[in-house]
């Protein structure tokens, strides 16, 4: 296809200026001096400009700015060069215009065409639904085995989409944010892209919990000057000491990301003011590769000569780097003003790997002995991806296990170190050594002590797996395994074992039928399954093979089948009547909602649908909510910050619908609060009086535990909306002795 040359005259003067500046930024960030390479980039830019002629994004800006921003992120934040910049500029051309992959190959070569093809395929993943979406995700991630640049450019693309999410509908914002938190941010973390991962998580928080994002951001800005003064005083003695040691260094500091501060506030149940490590000081040392370790430890020694370290907060990722290639020493020290400060110590090389991840890792590959961790992780991912028996949605869950896990370090009997996810068990370790070892494992010796297969490993353990030739994988192993590899191997082994049992059971069952002059047809099997309460047709043969359905059971079936009345009576134990629900207020509320969802406004299309309130997050009026269409067409209402909802939205994004509470409603909703403080005589009576006497709140349950002079109380209450709940919390804070109150699900 011939290419017409189109200039930037199609844009306004301001738009033309922005586009020119953006192009200059890309070239400067790439630091490419070679005229031939620059010419190739210019050719790709001109081609993309032509291809996207007249196209604009939902925000109204020229479409060409999107691929340019992706190219800038790819080179500036990830450190990618010519080929990747070209691919980033072209990544939407095939999907959105009349050009084909063959056109791209003819103009830019096979390598560029292959990467653009991967990017074109991956862009359609999340427009699909259900397991098709997951299956596509698995297929495209196979590019990890070929060219990881597809994934890196896709991460840059997703980051820019998150930056411009405000122009999208609320449903799209929730869907894209959930995909980002569940898959893209953890993937960026695993590839060592700390900056991209942090910004993605901040943007997810901005859209899923805008109030929390705004409050923390405002408080960070308000306290910035005080932090600057504090840091200046803190680093002065460090500078003097390091200069005296003749070390070449630079000292930086960075605020912790808003999302990580919010996470600490949630995990530790503290306010912003009580989060002590709002920032980290980073010392970056210039050093020859051979001297890096010595220089970093020398710096650590100098710092701890000045400030007292917090020993349980020390981390040595230089001796044993993280699986994503991250290397540094971390310590937390007490400043002269009584505040704890986190200090990170790295070489220039380590810092580049920490910031630009995978791309920098491969730049130094071969020069260090520490590049095995990332290779090993990519190898595990490829193994998962290429498993032909893996169900697509199961694959997504397994894949996330590899993304989210932190590491521990354990040793084989010969002293070989193995990196394992935190909370790994003996059975996980057995499958890490070899699939055959895992399938035959019966236990282990840890530090010469016998332990079972479900024993949890700790960092530093030396593990010897004990095996038996008679052992086969068991169903309960699935509950003990935590790693994706172990779960996948156990699942496959159980499937294979079940196939064997079905074949054996079918043969035995046919012999039984023959002996009893029974015609083994579909009708007989259907009635037998009904008789035994079996849903899966093959389960009957499995039970026969396991001898849990015998000839005696078959005779009993025949006996009762002859007497229809007694046959119906016999069926009763296998088809029990559903439990009659208790007539509690919460059940009555759910019934009211399902009949007439007056409390909620849904899209007109779903006005008459049955509506349930999610029990995982228990939303109440005033909470930001979304609706999720279940398989039975029932709509479940979740809070937008609900982890379960995020997981569902990342897998079934098209099932999200817009939902919000009406201004007023007469229904009551169950919610919970937790109360901490100093115990005193009459405290419970005072709390109950406020809730029931003053405020007329219906209490479902109330419990309290005391330990010396402290108490920990929990109450479940019926409230009308979030405003009433906040009013309750503010009222209880007036009780002397109450120190902390927060909402629980």
Protein Blocks (a to p, Z undefined) as FASTA:
>chain_A
ZZddddfklpcfklmmmmmmmmmmmmmmnopablklmmmmmmmmmmmmmmmgoiacfkop
afklmmmmmmmmmmmmnopafklmmmmmmmmmmmmmmbdfklmmmmnojklmmmmmmmmm
mmmmmmpgcjllmmmmmmmmmmmmmmmmlmmmmmmmmmmmmmmmmmpcfklmmmmmmmmm
mmmmmmmmmnopaklmmmmmmmmmmmmmmmlmmmmmmmmmmmmmmmmmmmmmmmmmmmmm
mmmnopacddddddddfklmmmmmmmnopafklmmblbccdddddddfklmmmmmmmmmm
mmmmmpccdfklcccfklmccfkopacdddddddfkopacddddddfklmmmmmnmmmmm
mmmgojacklmmmmmmmmmmmmmmmmmkbcfklmmmmmmmmmmpccdddddfkopacddd
ehiafklmmmmmpmklmmmpgbdceehiacdfklccdehiacdddddfkbccdfklmmmp
mbfklmmmmmmmmmmmmmmmmmmmmmmmmmmmmmnopacdfklmmmmmmmnopablklmm
mmmmnopacfklmmmmmmmmmmmmlmmmmmmmmmccdddddfbfklmmmmmmmmocfkbc
cdfklmmpccdddfklopaehiacdddddfkopacdddfklmklmmmmmmmmmlpccddd
dfbdcbdcdddddddddddehklmmmmmmmmmmnopacfbdcdddehjaccdddddddfb
lklmmmmmmmmmmpghiabdcddZZ
